[in-house]
Amino acid sequence: MKTEIKIPVWWRHGGMMYRRDCLPINYPEHTYNYIKNQLGLVPEKYGVCHPIQEKYKSMTKEQLISVIVELEQEIESYASRT
């Protein structure tokens, strides 16, 4: 296993430069997705966690359950509109 990898911080697209870690989470060139899909490696082994995991990592179990309940209610609300 490699102990170190090099990831370009900037990504050029259409004449513009974008920071990989500022791209939308589901974008293929986002840092996490770049390591996983382009390099074929497990990002967590190199200290790069999924951005959503990072967002919730400091929450308690009760806080996470509360978020899940709110999201379930929001989904049900959308579903009932259609």
Secondary structure per residue as TSV (DSSP state, phi and psi in degrees):
chain	resnum	aa	ss	phi	psi
A	1	M	-	360.0	138.7
A	2	K	-	-68.1	144.6
A	3	T	S	-98.1	-14.8
A	4	E	-	-145.4	139.9
A	5	I	-	-128.8	156.4
A	6	K	-	-111.4	126.9
A	7	I	-	-122.5	122.9
A	8	P	-	-63.2	126.3
A	9	V	S	-69.1	-38.0
A	10	W	E	-103.6	145.6
A	11	W	E	-127.5	126.5
A	12	R	E	-94.5	129.4
A	13	H	E	-146.7	119.9
A	14	G	T	58.1	37.5
A	15	G	T	83.5	-4.6
A	16	M	E	-107.4	151.7
A	17	M	E	-108.0	133.9
A	18	Y	E	-126.9	138.7
A	19	R	E	-75.5	128.3
A	20	R	G	-56.7	-41.4
A	21	D	G	-74.5	-5.9
A	22	C	G	-101.2	-5.0
A	23	L	S	-72.4	158.4
A	24	P	-	-55.5	147.7
A	25	I	T	-55.2	-38.4
A	26	N	T	-88.8	6.0
A	27	Y	-	-76.3	135.4
A	28	P	T	-59.5	-27.3
A	29	E	T	-92.5	1.3
A	30	H	S	-58.9	146.7
A	31	T	H	-48.3	-50.6
A	32	Y	H	-60.3	-48.7
A	33	N	H	-68.0	-33.8
A	34	Y	I	-61.1	-47.8
A	35	I	I	-63.2	-44.7
A	36	K	I	-69.3	-48.6
A	37	N	I	-91.2	-41.6
A	38	Q	I	-82.2	-39.7
A	39	L	S	-93.9	-15.5
A	40	G	-	68.2	30.9
A	41	L	S	-116.7	167.3
A	42	V	-	-90.8	110.1
A	43	P	G	-56.1	-37.9
A	44	E	G	-60.5	-28.9
A	45	K	G	-67.8	-14.5
A	46	Y	G	-115.1	17.9
A	47	G	T	79.7	14.7
A	48	V	-	-110.7	112.2
A	49	C	-	-95.3	156.9
A	50	H	-	-61.4	136.6
A	51	P	H	-56.0	-35.1
A	52	I	H	-69.9	-39.0
A	53	Q	H	-60.9	-41.9
A	54	E	H	-60.7	-39.7
A	55	K	H	-61.0	-38.4
A	56	Y	H	-104.7	0.7
A	57	K	T	-63.5	-24.8
A	58	S	T	-92.7	1.1
A	59	M	-	-83.8	150.0
A	60	T	-	-80.2	169.7
A	61	K	H	-59.6	-42.2
A	62	E	H	-63.2	-41.1
A	63	Q	H	-64.7	-41.0
A	64	L	H	-64.6	-41.6
A	65	I	H	-61.8	-40.3
A	66	S	H	-61.0	-42.5
A	67	V	H	-63.1	-43.3
A	68	I	H	-61.4	-44.9
A	69	V	H	-60.1	-45.9
A	70	E	H	-60.2	-42.3
A	71	L	H	-67.2	-40.6
A	72	E	H	-60.4	-43.3
A	73	Q	H	-64.2	-39.5
A	74	E	H	-64.8	-42.2
A	75	I	H	-62.7	-46.0
A	76	E	H	-61.4	-37.5
A	77	S	H	-63.8	-44.6
A	78	Y	H	-63.9	-42.2
A	79	A	H	-63.8	-35.4
A	80	S	H	-74.4	-16.8
A	81	R	H	-77.6	-23.3
A	82	T	-	-92.6	360.0
